[in-house]
Amino acid sequence: YWKDEDTKLVHFVGKDNIVFHCIIFPIMLKASGQYILPTDVPANEFLNLEGEKMSTSRRWSLEMYEYLEALPDRVDELRYTLICNLPETKDADFSWKDYQLKVNSELVAILGNLINRVFVLTHKFFEGKVPEATENKVIRDVIIRQKQMVSNAIEHYSFREAMLEVMNTARYANKLLTENEPWKLVNTDKEKAGVVLHECLQIVANIAIMLEPFLPTKAKTIWDKLHIQRPMRWDEIGDMDMLQVGESIGEPFHLFSKMEDDVIAKQIEYLNQKTHKTQIVEEKKEDVTPNIPNISFDEFSKMDIRIGQILEAERVEGTDKLMKLRV
């Protein structure tokens, strides 16, 4: 891949690596004559943590192994928050309170709520089977437009925008449900209520594919719950016939669950605690006094310091650690 002219090579870097990846490294690749050059070098700004610069030495950081130990079933929730906060054009900040807000008010309230309502209503009024409907070209055009917007954003490395458009697709489906009220419509026109749910189910299937590059775990969960056996394919987006009429879907479920205050408080406490311990260690190190006082620069300049090259080195017979060197 690194030598194939048909490869599109993209270097994703942080802004502190721009000089190396845009000047020095391409010169090295070009000079070698063996490797292709990057076609693009998208550089992100810095991501801060709770308003402060991340520092692994101070342990003021969000470590993946620690997160997965504490919240093993919340992988895509973190992915979503990080995508929404990507420092694509300016420094951004990750905070646990914002994480909680995004999970509860967006993932749970918008995407999770849509999927749960569609599944519940389909089971309640249509025995958990896809209702009949004819293709609605207006809705199909909306989905195709959303696909193009998400695709274009991905191709231009604007992942925040792409994620926003995926969520906007879920908002559109929620609006469709709210405006048509199939839970009421079923009492006067069951066939029309079925059409609304059919369309929402097809939109949910399309959302699963759009979601897959960003939240792969949850995308697969949706796909499996829809009882679709084949792999997800990007070129299927816009197909309003992914689910066949009469096919059964899975039982209603909650794709996301609310993030409670006590869980967030525990993570903030842990972050402050581990940083505090590091500061104590650093303070103890500062208390150590040197064995001899510092010398002045004039005294230092009188020293005869030379660089030597070791020409030979061999063990001294009869000793464990002694070496004979020729310098």
Phi and psi in degrees as GROMACS dihedral restraints (atoms count N, CA, C in turn):
[ dihedral_restraints ]
;  ai    aj    ak    al  type     phi  dphi    fc
    3     4     5     6     1   -71.3    20    10
    4     5     6     7     1   -12.6    20    10
    6     7     8     9     1  -117.8    20    10
    7     8     9    10     1    -2.6    20    10
    9    10    11    12     1   -89.0    20    10
   10    11    12    13     1   122.1    20    10
   12    13    14    15     1   -62.8    20    10
   13    14    15    16     1   -20.5    20    10
   15    16    17    18     1   -82.7    20    10
   16    17    18    19     1    -7.1    20    10
   18    19    20    21     1   -78.2    20    10
   19    20    21    22     1   137.2    20    10
   21    22    23    24     1   -98.6    20    10
   22    23    24    25     1   109.9    20    10
   24    25    26    27     1   -99.7    20    10
   25    26    27    28     1   124.8    20    10
   27    28    29    30     1  -124.6    20    10
   28    29    30    31     1   129.3    20    10
   30    31    32    33     1  -102.6    20    10
   31    32    33    34     1   112.6    20    10
   33    34    35    36     1   -91.8    20    10
   34    35    36    37     1   120.2    20    10
   36    37    38    39     1  -136.1    20    10
   37    38    39    40     1   168.6    20    10
   39    40    41    42     1   -90.1    20    10
   40    41    42    43     1   161.1    20    10
   42    43    44    45     1   -64.1    20    10
   43    44    45    46     1   -23.1    20    10
   45    46    47    48     1   -74.7    20    10
   46    47    48    49     1    -8.2    20    10
   48    49    50    51     1  -107.4    20    10
   49    50    51    52     1     8.3    20    10
   51    52    53    54     1   -59.8    20    10
   52    53    54    55     1   -47.2    20    10
   54    55    56    57     1   -59.6    20    10
   55    56    57    58     1   -46.5    20    10
   57    58    59    60     1   -64.0    20    10
   58    59    60    61     1   -48.6    20    10
   60    61    62    63     1   -78.4    20    10
   61    62    63    64     1   -19.3    20    10
   63    64    65    66     1  -100.0    20    10
   64    65    66    67     1   -19.0    20    10
   66    67    68    69     1  -122.4    20    10
   67    68    69    70     1   -64.1    20    10
   69    70    71    72     1   -66.7    20    10
   70    71    72    73     1   -52.4    20    10
   72    73    74    75     1   -62.8    20    10
   73    74    75    76     1   -45.8    20    10
   75    76    77    78     1   -59.0    20    10
   76    77    78    79     1   -35.7    20    10
   78    79    80    81     1   -62.8    20    10
   79    80    81    82     1   -42.6    20    10
   81    82    83    84     1   -63.8    20    10
   82    83    84    85     1   -42.3    20    10
   84    85    86    87     1   -65.1    20    10
   85    86    87    88     1   -42.9    20    10
   87    88    89    90     1   -64.8    20    10
   88    89    90    91     1   -43.3    20    10
   90    91    92    93     1   -65.1    20    10
   91    92    93    94     1   -32.3    20    10
   93    94    95    96     1   -67.1    20    10
   94    95    96    97     1   -31.0    20    10
   96    97    98    99     1    74.7    20    10
   97    98    99   100     1     3.0    20    10
   99   100   101   102     1  -108.8    20    10
  100   101   102   103     1   -24.2    20    10
  102   103   104   105     1  -113.2    20    10
  103   104   105   106     1   150.1    20    10
  105   106   107   108     1   -77.0    20    10
  106   107   108   109     1   163.3    20    10
  108   109   110   111     1  -100.7    20    10
  109   110   111   112     1   155.1    20    10
  111   112   113   114     1   -66.4    20    10
  112   113   114   115     1   140.8    20    10
  114   115   116   117     1   -84.2    20    10
  115   116   117   118     1   -20.9    20    10
  117   118   119   120     1  -156.8    20    10
  118   119   120   121     1   150.6    20    10
  120   121   122   123     1  -131.9    20    10
  121   122   123   124     1    79.0    20    10
  123   124   125   126     1   -66.8    20    10
  124   125   126   127     1   124.9    20    10
  126   127   128   129     1  -117.1    20    10
  127   128   129   130     1   124.2    20    10
  129   130   131   132     1   -89.1    20    10
  130   131   132   133     1   158.1    20    10
  132   133   134   135     1   -80.4    20    10
  133   134   135   136     1  -160.6    20    10
  135   136   137   138     1   -96.5    20    10
  136   137   138   139     1   147.2    20    10
  138   139   140   141     1  -105.8    20    10
  139   140   141   142     1   118.0    20    10
  141   142   143   144     1   -91.0    20    10
  142   143   144   145     1   168.6    20    10
  144   145   146   147     1  -126.0    20    10
  145   146   147   148     1   118.6    20    10
  147   148   149   150     1    51.7    20    10
  148   149   150   151     1    40.4    20    10
  150   151   152   153     1    82.4    20    10
  151   152   153   154     1    -0.5    20    10
  153   154   155   156     1  -122.6    20    10
  154   155   156   157     1   154.8    20    10
  156   157   158   159     1   -65.0    20    10
  157   158   159   160     1   135.4    20    10
  159   160   161   162     1   -66.1    20    10
  160   161   162   163     1   144.6    20    10
  162   163   164   165     1  -149.5    20    10
  163   164   165   166     1   114.1    20    10
  165   166   167   168     1   -72.1    20    10
  166   167   168   169     1   -29.5    20    10
  168   169   170   171     1   -67.5    20    10
  169   170   171   172     1   -34.9    20    10
  171   172   173   174     1   -88.7    20    10
  172   173   174   175     1    -3.4    20    10
  174   175   176   177     1    63.0    20    10
  175   176   177   178     1    25.7    20    10
  177   178   179   180     1   -92.1    20    10
  178   179   180   181     1    76.9    20    10
  180   181   182   183     1  -156.7    20    10
  181   182   183   184     1   161.8    20    10
  183   184   185   186     1  -105.0    20    10
  184   185   186   187     1   101.3    20    10
  186   187   188   189     1   -90.6    20    10
  187   188   189   190     1   132.3    20    10
  189   190   191   192     1   -62.6    20    10
  190   191   192   193     1   -40.8    20    10
  192   193   194   195     1   -65.2    20    10
  193   194   195   196     1   -34.5    20    10
  195   196   197   198     1   -70.3    20    10
  196   197   198   199     1   -41.6    20    10
  198   199   200   201     1   -62.2    20    10
  199   200   201   202     1   -45.6    20    10
  201   202   203   204     1   -68.7    20    10
  202   203   204   205     1   -28.2    20    10
  204   205   206   207     1   -71.3    20    10
  205   206   207   208     1   -39.5    20    10
  207   208   209   210     1   -80.3    20    10
  208   209   210   211     1   -38.5    20    10
  210   211   212   213     1  -133.8    20    10
  211   212   213   214     1    66.3    20    10
  213   214   215   216     1   -63.2    20    10
  214   215   216   217     1   -25.1    20    10
  216   217   218   219     1   -98.0    20    10
  217   218   219   220     1    13.3    20    10
  219   220   221   222     1  -118.7    20    10
  220   221   222   223     1    36.9    20    10
  222   223   224   225     1   -63.7    20    10
  223   224   225   226     1   -51.4    20    10
  225   226   227   228     1   -72.2    20    10
  226   227   228   229     1   -23.5    20    10
  228   229   230   231     1   -63.4    20    10
  229   230   231   232     1   -40.5    20    10
  231   232   233   234     1   -70.3    20    10
  232   233   234   235     1   -42.0    20    10
  234   235   236   237     1   -55.4    20    10
  235   236   237   238     1   -46.0    20    10
  237   238   239   240     1   -61.4    20    10
  238   239   240   241     1   -47.4    20    10
  240   241   242   243     1   -63.3    20    10
  241   242   243   244     1   -41.2    20    10
  243   244   245   246     1   -66.8    20    10
  244   245   246   247     1   -39.9    20    10
  246   247   248   249     1   -63.0    20    10
  247   248   249   250     1   -44.5    20    10
  249   250   251   252     1   -65.6    20    10
  250   251   252   253     1   -23.7    20    10
  252   253   254   255     1  -107.6    20    10
  253   254   255   256     1    14.6    20    10
  255   256   257   258     1   -55.8    20    10
  256   257   258   259     1   129.7    20    10
  258   259   260   261     1   -82.0    20    10
  259   260   261   262     1    65.0    20    10
  261   262   263   264     1   -71.7    20    10
  262   263   264   265     1   -36.1    20    10
  264   265   266   267     1  -123.2    20    10
  265   266   267   268     1   -13.7    20    10
  267   268   269   270     1  -157.6    20    10
  268   269   270   271     1   162.7    20    10
  270   271   272   273     1   -56.4    20    10
  271   272   273   274     1   141.5    20    10
  273   274   275   276     1  -127.7    20    10
  274   275   276   277     1   176.0    20    10
  276   277   278   279     1  -135.4    20    10
  277   278   279   280     1   136.9    20    10
  279   280   281   282     1  -104.7    20    10
  280   281   282   283     1   128.8    20    10
  282   283   284   285     1  -134.3    20    10
  283   284   285   286     1   150.2    20    10
  285   286   287   288     1   -66.8    20    10
  286   287   288   289     1   -32.6    20    10
  288   289   290   291     1   -68.1    20    10
  289   290   291   292     1   -39.7    20    10
  291   292   293   294     1   -67.2    20    10
  292   293   294   295     1   -38.6    20    10
  294   295   296   297     1   -56.1    20    10
  295   296   297   298     1   -48.3    20    10
  297   298   299   300     1   -60.9    20    10
  298   299   300   301     1   -42.8    20    10
  300   301   302   303     1   -63.4    20    10
  301   302   303   304     1   -43.5    20    10
  303   304   305   306     1   -67.1    20    10
  304   305   306   307     1   -38.9    20    10
  306   307   308   309     1   -65.1    20    10
  307   308   309   310     1   -49.0    20    10
  309   310   311   312     1   -75.6    20    10
  310   311   312   313     1   -44.7    20    10
  312   313   314   315     1   -90.7    20    10
  313   314   315   316     1   -13.7    20    10
  315   316   317   318     1  -117.6    20    10
  316   317   318   319     1   -61.3    20    10
  318   319   320   321     1   -65.0    20    10
  319   320   321   322     1   -46.7    20    10
  321   322   323   324     1   -74.7    20    10
  322   323   324   325     1   -51.4    20    10
  324   325   326   327     1   -75.0    20    10
  325   326   327   328     1   -28.1    20    10
  327   328   329   330     1  -104.1    20    10
  328   329   330   331     1   -67.1    20    10
  330   331   332   333     1   -72.0    20    10
  331   332   333   334     1   -50.8    20    10
  333   334   335   336     1   -63.4    20    10
  334   335   336   337     1   -40.0    20    10
  336   337   338   339     1   -64.1    20    10
  337   338   339   340     1   -42.0    20    10
  339   340   341   342     1   -57.7    20    10
  340   341   342   343     1   -52.3    20    10
  342   343   344   345     1   -64.7    20    10
  343   344   345   346     1   -42.1    20    10
  345   346   347   348     1   -63.1    20    10
  346   347   348   349     1   -44.0    20    10
  348   349   350   351     1   -63.4    20    10
  349   350   351   352     1   -44.0    20    10
  351   352   353   354     1   -62.6    20    10
  352   353   354   355     1   -43.2    20    10
  354   355   356   357     1   -67.7    20    10
  355   356   357   358     1   -43.9    20    10
  357   358   359   360     1   -61.0    20    10
  358   359   360   361     1   -47.5    20    10
  360   361   362   363     1   -67.1    20    10
  361   362   363   364     1   -36.6    20    10
  363   364   365   366     1   -65.5    20    10
  364   365   366   367     1   -40.0    20    10
  366   367   368   369     1   -72.3    20    10
  367   368   369   370     1   -38.0    20    10
  369   370   371   372     1   -69.5    20    10
  370   371   372   373     1   -40.6    20    10
  372   373   374   375     1  -109.2    20    10
  373   374   375   376     1   -15.1    20    10
  375   376   377   378     1  -134.5    20    10
  376   377   378   379     1    26.1    20    10
  378   379   380   381     1    56.5    20    10
  379   380   381   382     1    28.6    20    10
  381   382   383   384     1    72.8    20    10
  382   383   384   385     1    21.3    20    10
  384   385   386   387     1  -117.9    20    10
  385   386   387   388     1   148.3    20    10
  387   388   389   390     1   -64.3    20    10
  388   389   390   391     1   120.0    20    10
  390   391   392   393     1   -70.7    20    10
  391   392   393   394     1   165.1    20    10
  393   394   395   396     1   -75.9    20    10
  394   395   396   397     1   150.9    20    10
  396   397   398   399     1  -172.5    20    10
  397   398   399   400     1   154.2    20    10
  399   400   401   402     1   -97.5    20    10
  400   401   402   403     1   155.3    20    10
  402   403   404   405     1   -64.6    20    10
  403   404   405   406     1   132.2    20    10
  405   406   407   408     1   -98.2    20    10
  406   407   408   409     1   108.1    20    10
  408   409   410   411     1   -66.8    20    10
  409   410   411   412     1   -29.2    20    10
  411   412   413   414     1   -63.5    20    10
  412   413   414   415     1   -48.3    20    10
  414   415   416   417     1   -65.9    20    10
  415   416   417   418     1   -40.8    20    10
  417   418   419   420     1   -59.4    20    10
  418   419   420   421     1   -42.5    20    10
  420   421   422   423     1   -64.0    20    10
  421   422   423   424     1   -37.4    20    10
  423   424   425   426     1   -62.9    20    10
  424   425   426   427     1   -45.5    20    10
  426   427   428   429     1   -64.7    20    10
  427   428   429   430     1   -42.6    20    10
  429   430   431   432     1   -63.2    20    10
  430   431   432   433     1   -39.6    20    10
  432   433   434   435     1   -62.8    20    10
  433   434   435   436     1   -42.6    20    10
  435   436   437   438     1   -63.9    20    10
  436   437   438   439     1   -40.2    20    10
  438   439   440   441     1   -58.2    20    10
  439   440   441   442     1   -45.9    20    10
  441   442   443   444     1   -63.7    20    10
  442   443   444   445     1   -38.6    20    10
  444   445   446   447     1   -68.8    20    10
  445   446   447   448     1   -41.7    20    10
  447   448   449   450     1   -65.9    20    10
  448   449   450   451     1   -45.9    20    10
  450   451   452   453     1   -60.2    20    10
  451   452   453   454     1   -45.6    20    10
  453   454   455   456     1   -63.1    20    10
  454   455   456   457     1   -40.8    20    10
  456   457   458   459     1   -64.7    20    10
  457   458   459   460     1   -41.4    20    10
  459   460   461   462     1   -63.5    20    10
  460   461   462   463     1   -45.6    20    10
  462   463   464   465     1   -62.0    20    10
  463   464   465   466     1   -26.8    20    10
  465   466   467   468     1  -101.0    20    10
  466   467   468   469     1    14.3    20    10
  468   469   470   471     1    60.4    20    10
  469   470   471   472     1    28.1    20    10
  471   472   473   474     1   -99.5    20    10
  472   473   474   475     1    76.2    20    10
  474   475   476   477     1   -72.5    20    10
  475   476   477   478     1   -29.7    20    10
  477   478   479   480     1   -62.3    20    10
  478   479   480   481     1   -45.4    20    10
  480   481   482   483     1   -64.1    20    10
  481   482   483   484     1   -40.9    20    10
  483   484   485   486     1   -61.8    20    10
  484   485   486   487     1   -43.9    20    10
  486   487   488   489     1   -64.3    20    10
  487   488   489   490     1   -38.7    20    10
  489   490   491   492     1   -61.3    20    10
  490   491   492   493     1   -41.2    20    10
  492   493   494   495     1   -69.9    20    10
  493   494   495   496     1   -31.6    20    10
  495   496   497   498     1   -63.4    20    10
  496   497   498   499     1   -44.8    20    10
  498   499   500   501     1   -66.9    20    10
  499   500   501   502     1   -32.8    20    10
  501   502   503   504     1   -65.3    20    10
  502   503   504   505     1   -30.6    20    10
  504   505   506   507     1   -65.2    20    10
  505   506   507   508     1   -40.1    20    10
  507   508   509   510     1   -66.6    20    10
  508   509   510   511     1   -38.4    20    10
  510   511   512   513     1   -62.5    20    10
  511   512   513   514     1   -40.1    20    10
  513   514   515   516     1   -61.2    20    10
  514   515   516   517     1   -44.0    20    10
  516   517   518   519     1   -66.9    20    10
  517   518   519   520     1   -38.7    20    10
  519   520   521   522     1   -61.4    20    10
  520   521   522   523     1   -40.1    20    10
  522   523   524   525     1   -64.4    20    10
  523   524   525   526     1   -39.1    20    10
  525   526   527   528     1   -60.7    20    10
  526   527   528   529     1   -42.7    20    10
  528   529   530   531     1   -65.9    20    10
  529   530   531   532     1   -47.5    20    10
  531   532   533   534     1   -63.0    20    10
  532   533   534   535     1   -42.0    20    10
  534   535   536   537     1   -70.8    20    10
  535   536   537   538     1   -33.9    20    10
  537   538   539   540     1   -94.7    20    10
  538   539   540   541     1   -20.6    20    10
  540   541   542   543     1    44.9    20    10
  541   542   543   544     1    64.6    20    10
  543   544   545   546     1   -60.8    20    10
  544   545   546   547     1   -24.2    20    10
  546   547   548   549     1   -66.5    20    10
  547   548   549   550     1   -24.6    20    10
  549   550   551   552     1   -94.8    20    10
  550   551   552   553     1   -40.5    20    10
  552   553   554   555     1   -60.0    20    10
  553   554   555   556     1   -29.4    20    10
  555   556   557   558     1   -61.6    20    10
  556   557   558   559     1   -24.9    20    10
  558   559   560   561     1   -76.7    20    10
  559   560   561   562     1   -24.0    20    10
  561   562   563   564     1  -112.3    20    10
  562   563   564   565     1   -30.5    20    10
  564   565   566   567     1  -149.2    20    10
  565   566   567   568     1    82.6    20    10
  567   568   569   570     1   -62.2    20    10
  568   569   570   571     1   -35.7    20    10
  570   571   572   573     1   -62.4    20    10
  571   572   573   574     1   -43.7    20    10
  573   574   575   576     1   -67.6    20    10
  574   575   576   577     1   -38.1    20    10
  576   577   578   579     1   -60.5    20    10
  577   578   579   580     1   -39.4    20    10
  579   580   581   582     1   -64.0    20    10
  580   581   582   583     1   -37.6    20    10
  582   583   584   585     1   -61.6    20    10
  583   584   585   586     1   -44.6    20    10
  585   586   587   588     1   -60.3    20    10
  586   587   588   589     1   -46.2    20    10
  588   589   590   591     1   -69.0    20    10
  589   590   591   592     1   -36.6    20    10
  591   592   593   594     1   -58.3    20    10
  592   593   594   595     1   -47.8    20    10
  594   595   596   597     1   -63.9    20    10
  595   596   597   598     1   -40.6    20    10
  597   598   599   600     1   -67.2    20    10
  598   599   600   601     1   -37.7    20    10
  600   601   602   603     1   -62.9    20    10
  601   602   603   604     1   -42.4    20    10
  603   604   605   606     1   -65.3    20    10
  604   605   606   607     1   -37.4    20    10
  606   607   608   609     1   -65.5    20    10
  607   608   609   610     1   -41.0    20    10
  609   610   611   612     1   -59.8    20    10
  610   611   612   613     1   -41.6    20    10
  612   613   614   615     1   -62.3    20    10
  613   614   615   616     1   -40.9    20    10
  615   616   617   618     1   -66.2    20    10
  616   617   618   619     1   -39.8    20    10
  618   619   620   621     1   -62.2    20    10
  619   620   621   622     1   -38.3    20    10
  621   622   623   624     1   -57.1    20    10
  622   623   624   625     1   -41.8    20    10
  624   625   626   627     1   -69.5    20    10
  625   626   627   628     1   -43.3    20    10
  627   628   629   630     1   -60.9    20    10
  628   629   630   631     1   -33.2    20    10
  630   631   632   633     1   -77.8    20    10
  631   632   633   634     1   -23.0    20    10
  633   634   635   636     1   -57.9    20    10
  634   635   636   637     1   -39.2    20    10
  636   637   638   639     1   -67.2    20    10
  637   638   639   640     1   -20.6    20    10
  639   640   641   642     1  -104.2    20    10
  640   641   642   643     1   -49.5    20    10
  642   643   644   645     1  -124.5    20    10
  643   644   645   646     1    72.5    20    10
  645   646   647   648     1   -62.0    20    10
  646   647   648   649     1   -34.2    20    10
  648   649   650   651     1   -65.3    20    10
  649   650   651   652     1   -48.9    20    10
  651   652   653   654     1   -70.8    20    10
  652   653   654   655     1   -33.7    20    10
  654   655   656   657     1   -60.5    20    10
  655   656   657   658     1   -43.5    20    10
  657   658   659   660     1   -66.8    20    10
  658   659   660   661     1   -36.5    20    10
  660   661   662   663     1   -60.3    20    10
  661   662   663   664     1   -46.2    20    10
  663   664   665   666     1   -60.2    20    10
  664   665   666   667     1   -47.9    20    10
  666   667   668   669     1   -57.7    20    10
  667   668   669   670     1   -45.5    20    10
  669   670   671   672     1   -66.1    20    10
  670   671   672   673     1   -40.3    20    10
  672   673   674   675     1   -67.8    20    10
  673   674   675   676     1   -25.8    20    10
  675   676   677   678     1   -79.9    20    10
  676   677   678   679     1    -4.8    20    10
  678   679   680   681     1    62.7    20    10
  679   680   681   682     1    36.3    20    10
  681   682   683   684     1   -93.9    20    10
  682   683   684   685     1   121.6    20    10
  684   685   686   687     1   -85.9    20    10
  685   686   687   688     1   -28.8    20    10
  687   688   689   690     1   -79.8    20    10
  688   689   690   691     1   161.7    20    10
  690   691   692   693     1   -66.7    20    10
  691   692   693   694     1   157.1    20    10
  693   694   695   696     1   -76.0    20    10
  694   695   696   697     1   137.0    20    10
  696   697   698   699     1  -129.9    20    10
  697   698   699   700     1   129.9    20    10
  699   700   701   702     1   -59.1    20    10
  700   701   702   703     1   -35.9    20    10
  702   703   704   705     1   -71.8    20    10
  703   704   705   706     1    -5.6    20    10
  705   706   707   708     1   -81.3    20    10
  706   707   708   709     1   -16.8    20    10
  708   709   710   711     1   -60.0    20    10
  709   710   711   712     1   129.7    20    10
  711   712   713   714     1   106.9    20    10
  712   713   714   715     1   -12.6    20    10
  714   715   716   717     1   -79.0    20    10
  715   716   717   718     1   115.4    20    10
  717   718   719   720     1   -96.7    20    10
  718   719   720   721     1    24.6    20    10
  720   721   722   723     1  -134.2    20    10
  721   722   723   724     1    29.4    20    10
  723   724   725   726     1   -66.7    20    10
  724   725   726   727     1   -36.0    20    10
  726   727   728   729     1  -103.3    20    10
  727   728   729   730     1   127.8    20    10
  729   730   731   732     1   -84.6    20    10
  730   731   732   733     1   143.8    20    10
  732   733   734   735     1   -56.9    20    10
  733   734   735   736     1   132.5    20    10
  735   736   737   738     1    92.2    20    10
  736   737   738   739     1   -12.2    20    10
  738   739   740   741     1   -72.0    20    10
  739   740   741   742     1   145.6    20    10
  741   742   743   744     1   -85.4    20    10
  742   743   744   745     1   145.9    20    10
  744   745   746   747     1  -112.3    20    10
  745   746   747   748     1   168.7    20    10
  747   748   749   750     1   -69.8    20    10
  748   749   750   751     1   173.6    20    10
  750   751   752   753     1   -67.8    20    10
  751   752   753   754     1   153.1    20    10
  753   754   755   756     1   -55.7    20    10
  754   755   756   757     1   144.7    20    10
  756   757   758   759     1  -152.0    20    10
  757   758   759   760     1   164.5    20    10
  759   760   761   762     1  -105.2    20    10
  760   761   762   763     1   114.1    20    10
  762   763   764   765     1   -67.4    20    10
  763   764   765   766     1   -34.8    20    10
  765   766   767   768     1  -132.1    20    10
  766   767   768   769     1   155.4    20    10
  768   769   770   771     1  -124.3    20    10
  769   770   771   772     1   154.1    20    10
  771   772   773   774     1   -62.1    20    10
  772   773   774   775     1   145.4    20    10
  774   775   776   777     1   -94.3    20    10
  775   776   777   778     1   114.7    20    10
  777   778   779   780     1   -80.6    20    10
  778   779   780   781     1   157.3    20    10
  780   781   782   783     1   -59.5    20    10
  781   782   783   784     1   -39.9    20    10
  783   784   785   786     1   -66.2    20    10
  784   785   786   787     1   -32.7    20    10
  786   787   788   789     1   -67.4    20    10
  787   788   789   790     1   -43.0    20    10
  789   790   791   792     1   -66.6    20    10
  790   791   792   793     1   -43.5    20    10
  792   793   794   795     1   -59.7    20    10
  793   794   795   796     1   -37.6    20    10
  795   796   797   798     1   -65.6    20    10
  796   797   798   799     1   -39.5    20    10
  798   799   800   801     1   -69.3    20    10
  799   800   801   802     1   -39.8    20    10
  801   802   803   804     1   -65.4    20    10
  802   803   804   805     1   -42.1    20    10
  804   805   806   807     1   -62.2    20    10
  805   806   807   808     1   -42.6    20    10
  807   808   809   810     1   -63.6    20    10
  808   809   810   811     1   -42.3    20    10
  810   811   812   813     1   -60.1    20    10
  811   812   813   814     1   -47.3    20    10
  813   814   815   816     1   -66.8    20    10
  814   815   816   817     1   -35.8    20    10
  816   817   818   819     1   -67.3    20    10
  817   818   819   820     1   -47.4    20    10
  819   820   821   822     1   -68.6    20    10
  820   821   822   823     1   -32.1    20    10
  822   823   824   825     1   -70.3    20    10
  823   824   825   826     1   -38.8    20    10
  825   826   827   828     1   -62.4    20    10
  826   827   828   829     1   -41.5    20    10
  828   829   830   831     1   -62.9    20    10
  829   830   831   832     1   -39.3    20    10
  831   832   833   834     1   -64.8    20    10
  832   833   834   835     1   -39.5    20    10
  834   835   836   837     1   -64.6    20    10
  835   836   837   838     1   -37.0    20    10
  837   838   839   840     1   -63.1    20    10
  838   839   840   841     1   -44.3    20    10
  840   841   842   843     1   -61.4    20    10
  841   842   843   844     1   -43.3    20    10
  843   844   845   846     1   -64.3    20    10
  844   845   846   847     1   -38.8    20    10
  846   847   848   849     1   -64.1    20    10
  847   848   849   850     1   -38.9    20    10
  849   850   851   852     1   -64.5    20    10
  850   851   852   853     1   -38.5    20    10
  852   853   854   855     1   -63.2    20    10
  853   854   855   856     1   -37.6    20    10
  855   856   857   858     1   -68.4    20    10
  856   857   858   859     1   -22.4    20    10
  858   859   860   861     1   -75.7    20    10
  859   860   861   862     1   -15.0    20    10
  861   862   863   864     1   -71.8    20    10
  862   863   864   865     1   124.4    20    10
  864   865   866   867     1   -96.5    20    10
  865   866   867   868     1   142.6    20    10
  867   868   869   870     1   -67.2    20    10
  868   869   870   871     1   155.9    20    10
  870   871   872   873     1   -71.0    20    10
  871   872   873   874     1   -31.4    20    10
  873   874   875   876     1  -129.1    20    10
  874   875   876   877     1   151.9    20    10
  876   877   878   879     1   -70.9    20    10
  877   878   879   880     1   159.1    20    10
  879   880   881   882     1   -65.6    20    10
  880   881   882   883     1   148.0    20    10
  882   883   884   885     1   -97.4    20    10
  883   884   885   886     1   161.6    20    10
  885   886   887   888     1   -78.1    20    10
  886   887   888   889     1   167.8    20    10
  888   889   890   891     1   -67.0    20    10
  889   890   891   892     1   -36.1    20    10
  891   892   893   894     1   -62.2    20    10
  892   893   894   895     1   -41.1    20    10
  894   895   896   897     1   -65.5    20    10
  895   896   897   898     1   -39.1    20    10
  897   898   899   900     1   -64.3    20    10
  898   899   900   901     1   -38.0    20    10
  900   901   902   903     1   -68.1    20    10
  901   902   903   904     1   -18.2    20    10
  903   904   905   906     1   -79.5    20    10
  904   905   906   907     1   -11.6    20    10
  906   907   908   909     1   -73.9    20    10
  907   908   909   910     1   144.0    20    10
  909   910   911   912     1  -102.9    20    10
  910   911   912   913     1    97.2    20    10
  912   913   914   915     1  -109.8    20    10
  913   914   915   916     1   125.6    20    10
  915   916   917   918     1  -127.8    20    10
  916   917   918   919     1   158.3    20    10
  918   919   920   921     1  -103.6    20    10
  919   920   921   922     1   129.8    20    10
  921   922   923   924     1  -118.0    20    10
  922   923   924   925     1   155.7    20    10
  924   925   926   927     1  -113.2    20    10
  925   926   927   928     1   127.2    20    10
  927   928   929   930     1   -77.4    20    10
  928   929   930   931     1   118.6    20    10
  930   931   932   933     1   -93.1    20    10
  931   932   933   934     1   -37.2    20    10
  933   934   935   936     1  -141.6    20    10
  934   935   936   937     1   151.0    20    10
  936   937   938   939     1  -148.1    20    10
  937   938   939   940     1   129.3    20    10
  939   940   941   942     1  -146.9    20    10
  940   941   942   943     1   154.0    20    10
  942   943   944   945     1   -72.5    20    10
  943   944   945   946     1   145.8    20    10
  945   946   947   948     1   -87.5    20    10
  946   947   948   949     1   120.6    20    10
  948   949   950   951     1   -58.9    20    10
  949   950   951   952     1   135.1    20    10
  951   952   953   954     1    90.0    20    10
  952   953   954   955     1     1.3    20    10
  954   955   956   957     1  -122.5    20    10
  955   956   957   958     1   160.0    20    10
  957   958   959   960     1   -94.5    20    10
  958   959   960   961     1   -35.3    20    10
  960   961   962   963     1  -122.0    20    10
  961   962   963   964     1    -8.1    20    10
  963   964   965   966     1   -80.0    20    10
  964   965   966   967     1   134.3    20    10
  966   967   968   969     1  -121.6    20    10
  967   968   969   970     1   142.1    20    10
  969   970   971   972     1  -101.7    20    10
  970   971   972   973     1   119.7    20    10
  972   973   974   975     1  -114.9    20    10
  973   974   975   976     1   145.4    20    10
  975   976   977   978     1  -114.4    20    10
  976   977   978   979     1   115.9    20    10
